[in-house]
Amino acid sequence: MIDVTKIAPTGKVIFGTTVKVIDLEKDESRTYKIVGDDEADLKQNKVSVSSPIARALIGKEEGDVVVVQAPSGAIEYEIEEVLHR
């Protein structure tokens, strides 16, 4: 298990970080924690590292805009904040 609180904050999205994003079309804020496949639980805002949204966010940093291909179509998110907790 990775303890992200021990990693110096870089502002980049990595496995284990919590990411606050803004849905640019709906102007809604959402928060996701990137976790392993076995820990994923959307009701708790925990998304699998292999999910489309996590794959789009990994390696990006605060202020970046990412496009996630969802079943309903492309969704644009702006990364508002990356938290190591």
N, CA and C atoms as an extended XYZ file, in Angstrom:
255
Properties=species:S:1:pos:R:3:atomname:S:1:resname:S:1:resid:I:1 pbc="F F F"
N         0.837       -1.180        0.000 N   MET     1
C         0.000        0.000        0.000 CA  MET     1
C         0.882        1.244        0.000 C   MET     1
N         0.484        2.227       -0.771 N   ILE     2
C         1.240        3.472       -0.877 CA  ILE     2
C         0.638        4.497        0.067 C   ILE     2
N         1.472        5.121        0.882 N   ASP     3
C         1.029        6.191        1.779 CA  ASP     3
C         1.353        7.513        1.109 C   ASP     3
N         0.343        8.116        0.447 N   VAL     4
C         0.587        9.341       -0.313 CA  VAL     4
C         0.888       10.537        0.583 C   VAL     4
N         0.600       10.418        1.882 N   THR     5
C         0.922       11.523        2.792 CA  THR     5
C         2.424       11.648        2.985 C   THR     5
N         3.172       10.602        2.634 N   LYS     6
C         4.636       10.606        2.766 CA  LYS     6
C         5.330       11.125        1.505 C   LYS     6
N         4.556       11.353        0.444 N   ILE     7
C         5.110       11.837       -0.814 CA  ILE     7
C         4.978       13.354       -0.847 C   ILE     7
N         6.059       14.021       -1.199 N   ALA     8
C         6.025       15.488       -1.277 CA  ALA     8
C         5.016       15.912       -2.344 C   ALA     8
N         4.081       16.793       -1.989 N   PRO     9
C         3.085       17.250       -2.966 CA  PRO     9
C         3.735       17.915       -4.179 C   PRO     9
N         3.336       17.472       -5.353 N   THR    10
C         3.881       18.023       -6.598 CA  THR    10
C         2.809       18.721       -7.416 C   THR    10
N         1.549       18.531       -7.019 N   GLY    11
C         0.448       19.067       -7.817 CA  GLY    11
C         0.059       18.143       -8.949 C   GLY    11
N         0.790       17.018       -9.102 N   LYS    12
C         0.482       16.052      -10.163 CA  LYS    12
C        -0.393       14.931       -9.617 C   LYS    12
N        -1.251       14.434      -10.476 N   VAL    13
C        -2.127       13.329      -10.121 CA  VAL    13
C        -1.354       12.028      -10.228 C   VAL    13
N        -1.329       11.271       -9.129 N   ILE    14
C        -0.711        9.946       -9.100 CA  ILE    14
C        -1.659        8.995       -8.381 C   ILE    14
N        -1.348        7.723       -8.425 N   PHE    15
C        -2.122        6.722       -7.717 CA  PHE    15
C        -2.203        7.108       -6.241 C   PHE    15
N        -3.390        7.083       -5.671 N   GLY    16
C        -3.582        7.374       -4.254 CA  GLY    16
C        -3.953        8.809       -3.936 C   GLY    16
N        -3.832        9.707       -4.903 N   THR    17
C        -4.181       11.101       -4.624 CA  THR    17
C        -5.688       11.314       -4.732 C   THR    17
N        -6.132       12.372       -4.088 N   THR    18
C        -7.516       12.828       -4.201 CA  THR    18
C        -7.493       14.030       -5.131 C   THR    18
N        -8.409       14.038       -6.093 N   VAL    19
C        -8.403       15.067       -7.131 CA  VAL    19
C        -9.753       15.778       -7.150 C   VAL    19
N        -9.700       17.101       -7.050 N   LYS    20
C       -10.908       17.908       -7.202 CA  LYS    20
C       -10.928       18.412       -8.637 C   LYS    20
N       -12.035       18.120       -9.327 N   VAL    21
C       -12.170       18.529      -10.724 CA  VAL    21
C       -13.456       19.322      -10.907 C   VAL    21
N       -13.486       20.094      -11.983 N   ILE    22
C       -14.691       20.837      -12.351 CA  ILE    22
C       -15.162       20.317      -13.695 C   ILE    22
N       -16.409       19.860      -13.738 N   ASP    23
C       -17.034       19.466      -14.998 CA  ASP    23
C       -17.319       20.775      -15.734 C   ASP    23
N       -16.597       21.038      -16.810 N   LEU    24
C       -16.681       22.330      -17.489 CA  LEU    24
C       -18.028       22.578      -18.168 C   LEU    24
N       -18.712       21.528      -18.584 N   GLU    25
C       -20.013       21.710      -19.227 CA  GLU    25
C       -21.097       22.042      -18.203 C   GLU    25
N       -21.066       21.334      -17.070 N   LYS    26
C       -22.095       21.516      -16.044 CA  LYS    26
C       -21.688       22.521      -14.971 C   LYS    26
N       -20.422       22.940      -14.975 N   ASP    27
C       -19.887       23.848      -13.964 CA  ASP    27
C       -20.128       23.283      -12.560 C   ASP    27
N       -19.831       21.977      -12.417 N   GLU    28
C       -19.992       21.287      -11.135 CA  GLU    28
C       -18.642       20.755      -10.673 C   GLU    28
N       -18.415       20.851       -9.376 N   SER    29
C       -17.184       20.341       -8.785 CA  SER    29
C       -17.401       18.901       -8.325 C   SER    29
N       -16.397       18.080       -8.539 N   ARG    30
C       -16.429       16.682       -8.096 CA  ARG    30
C       -15.072       16.336       -7.500 C   ARG    30
N       -15.071       15.372       -6.610 N   THR    31
C       -13.830       14.929       -5.984 CA  THR    31
C       -13.719       13.423       -6.137 C   THR    31
N       -12.545       12.957       -6.573 N   TYR    32
C       -12.293       11.534       -6.744 CA  TYR    32
C       -10.975       11.163       -6.086 C   TYR    32
N       -10.938        9.982       -5.490 N   LYS    33
C        -9.687        9.421       -4.988 CA  LYS    33
C        -9.328        8.275       -5.923 C   LYS    33
N        -8.074        8.249       -6.373 N   ILE    34
C        -7.637        7.204       -7.301 CA  ILE    34
C        -7.077        6.040       -6.494 C   ILE    34
N        -7.730        4.887       -6.629 N   VAL    35
C        -7.402        3.710       -5.829 CA  VAL    35
C        -7.210        2.493       -6.729 C   VAL    35
N        -6.831        1.379       -6.119 N   GLY    36
C        -6.700        0.127       -6.850 CA  GLY    36
C        -8.055       -0.425       -7.248 C   GLY    36
N        -8.042       -1.367       -8.186 N   ASP    37
C        -9.290       -1.947       -8.685 CA  ASP    37
C       -10.163       -2.517       -7.569 C   ASP    37
N        -9.543       -3.166       -6.589 N   ASP    38
C       -10.303       -3.808       -5.520 CA  ASP    38
C       -10.876       -2.824       -4.504 C   ASP    38
N       -10.424       -1.584       -4.490 N   GLU    39
C       -10.911       -0.573       -3.552 CA  GLU    39
C       -11.953        0.360       -4.176 C   GLU    39
N       -12.121        0.315       -5.468 N   ALA    40
C       -13.005        1.248       -6.169 CA  ALA    40
C       -14.431        1.158       -5.634 C   ALA    40
N       -15.023        2.319       -5.392 N   ASP    41
C       -16.402        2.421       -4.914 CA  ASP    41
C       -16.903        3.815       -5.276 C   ASP    41
N       -17.644        3.912       -6.349 N   LEU    42
C       -18.081        5.214       -6.845 CA  LEU    42
C       -18.951        5.953       -5.828 C   LEU    42
N       -19.687        5.220       -4.993 N   LYS    43
C       -20.514        5.867       -3.970 CA  LYS    43
C       -19.656        6.631       -2.962 C   LYS    43
N       -18.403        6.196       -2.798 N   GLN    44
C       -17.463        6.871       -1.901 CA  GLN    44
C       -16.479        7.735       -2.681 C   GLN    44
N       -16.766        7.957       -3.965 N   ASN    45
C       -15.913        8.762       -4.857 CA  ASN    45
C       -14.510        8.178       -5.017 C   ASN    45
N       -14.403        6.866       -4.927 N   LYS    46
C       -13.132        6.168       -5.141 CA  LYS    46
C       -13.193        5.517       -6.515 C   LYS    46
N       -12.294        5.955       -7.406 N   VAL    47
C       -12.289        5.416       -8.767 CA  VAL    47
C       -11.046        4.563       -8.991 C   VAL    47
N       -11.234        3.508       -9.731 N   SER    48
C       -10.146        2.592      -10.047 CA  SER    48
C        -9.099        3.270      -10.909 C   SER    48
N        -7.845        2.950      -10.646 N   VAL    49
C        -6.731        3.491      -11.424 CA  VAL    49
C        -6.868        3.120      -12.902 C   VAL    49
N        -7.611        2.063      -13.198 N   SER    50
C        -7.785        1.643      -14.591 CA  SER    50
C        -9.057        2.207      -15.232 C   SER    50
N        -9.810        3.015      -14.501 N   SER    51
C       -11.034        3.617      -15.042 CA  SER    51
C       -10.683        4.720      -16.045 C   SER    51
N       -11.609        5.037      -16.948 N   PRO    52
C       -11.330        6.096      -17.932 CA  PRO    52
C       -10.972        7.441      -17.291 C   PRO    52
N       -11.654        7.825      -16.221 N   ILE    53
C       -11.354        9.120      -15.621 CA  ILE    53
C        -9.973        9.128      -14.974 C   ILE    53
N        -9.627        8.057      -14.275 N   ALA    54
C        -8.299        7.992      -13.645 CA  ALA    54
C        -7.207        7.982      -14.708 C   ALA    54
N        -7.398        7.218      -15.768 N   ARG    55
C        -6.390        7.174      -16.840 CA  ARG    55
C        -6.193        8.555      -17.466 C   ARG    55
N        -7.272        9.330      -17.571 N   ALA    56
C        -7.157       10.679      -18.133 CA  ALA    56
C        -6.447       11.635      -17.176 C   ALA    56
N        -6.621       11.425      -15.870 N   LEU    57
C        -6.069       12.346      -14.867 CA  LEU    57
C        -4.617       12.065      -14.496 C   LEU    57
N        -4.212       10.796      -14.484 N   ILE    58
C        -2.860       10.428      -14.043 CA  ILE    58
C        -1.807       11.182      -14.850 C   ILE    58
N        -0.873       11.785      -14.118 N   GLY    59
C         0.233       12.503      -14.749 CA  GLY    59
C        -0.064       13.967      -15.041 C   GLY    59
N        -1.328       14.352      -14.931 N   LYS    60
C        -1.699       15.745      -15.179 CA  LYS    60
C        -1.536       16.530      -13.869 C   LYS    60
N        -1.675       17.859      -13.953 N   GLU    61
C        -1.503       18.675      -12.754 CA  GLU    61
C        -2.586       19.736      -12.666 C   GLU    61
N        -2.586       20.428      -11.534 N   GLU    62
C        -3.586       21.456      -11.281 CA  GLU    62
C        -3.622       22.453      -12.437 C   GLU    62
N        -4.835       22.782      -12.891 N   GLY    63
C        -5.013       23.723      -13.987 CA  GLY    63
C        -5.158       23.062      -15.347 C   GLY    63
N        -4.737       21.795      -15.458 N   ASP    64
C        -4.864       21.084      -16.735 CA  ASP    64
C        -6.332       20.750      -17.014 C   ASP    64
N        -6.670       20.686      -18.286 N   VAL    65
C        -7.996       20.253      -18.722 CA  VAL    65
C        -7.830       18.893      -19.383 C   VAL    65
N        -8.676       17.944      -18.977 N   VAL    66
C        -8.625       16.597      -19.548 CA  VAL    66
C        -9.983       16.267      -20.152 C   VAL    66
N        -9.963       15.395      -21.144 N   VAL    67
C       -11.198       14.922      -21.775 CA  VAL    67
C       -11.337       13.444      -21.456 C   VAL    67
N       -12.479       13.097      -20.878 N   VAL    68
C       -12.755       11.712      -20.509 CA  VAL    68
C       -13.827       11.181      -21.449 C   VAL    68
N       -13.537       10.039      -22.066 N   GLN    69
C       -14.511        9.402      -22.944 CA  GLN    69
C       -15.436        8.546      -22.096 C   GLN    69
N       -16.653        9.009      -21.888 N   ALA    70
C       -17.658        8.291      -21.099 CA  ALA    70
C       -18.697        7.698      -22.050 C   ALA    70
N       -19.491        6.736      -21.564 N   PRO    71
C       -20.530        6.162      -22.434 CA  PRO    71
C       -21.480        7.221      -23.010 C   PRO    71
N       -21.695        8.298      -22.261 N   SER    72
C       -22.602        9.357      -22.720 CA  SER    72
C       -21.913       10.356      -23.651 C   SER    72
N       -20.605       10.203      -23.848 N   GLY    73
C       -19.848       11.110      -24.703 CA  GLY    73
C       -18.658       11.698      -23.972 C   GLY    73
N       -17.951       12.605      -24.614 N   ALA    74
C       -16.752       13.207      -24.038 CA  ALA    74
C       -17.134       14.226      -22.964 C   ALA    74
N       -16.411       14.169      -21.840 N   ILE    75
C       -16.623       15.108      -20.739 CA  ILE    75
C       -15.293       15.806      -20.465 C   ILE    75
N       -15.332       17.134      -20.404 N   GLU    76
C       -14.130       17.914      -20.104 CA  GLU    76
C       -14.114       18.282      -18.629 C   GLU    76
N       -12.970       18.013      -18.002 N   TYR    77
C       -12.764       18.370      -16.603 CA  TYR    77
C       -11.524       19.244      -16.492 C   TYR    77
N       -11.585       20.232      -15.615 N   GLU    78
C       -10.388       20.994      -15.246 CA  GLU    78
C        -9.964       20.537      -13.871 C   GLU    78
N        -8.672       20.263      -13.710 N   ILE    79
C        -8.164       19.823      -12.417 CA  ILE    79
C        -8.003       21.059      -11.534 C   ILE    79
N        -8.807       21.099      -10.490 N   GLU    80
C        -8.821       22.241       -9.579 CA  GLU    80
C        -7.756       22.102       -8.497 C   GLU    80
N        -7.637       20.886       -7.929 N   GLU    81
C        -6.701       20.677       -6.822 CA  GLU    81
C        -6.322       19.213       -6.740 C   GLU    81
N        -5.073       18.963       -6.374 N   VAL    82
C        -4.573       17.607       -6.163 CA  VAL    82
C        -4.142       17.520       -4.708 C   VAL    82
N        -4.732       16.587       -3.977 N   LEU    83
C        -4.475       16.444       -2.542 CA  LEU    83
C        -3.784       15.123       -2.250 C   LEU    83
N        -2.745       15.175       -1.457 N   HIS    84
C        -2.028       13.963       -1.028 CA  HIS    84
C        -2.514       13.611        0.369 C   HIS    84
N        -3.647       12.915        0.426 N   ARG    85
C        -4.176       12.497        1.728 CA  ARG    85
C        -4.831       11.155        1.637 C   ARG    85
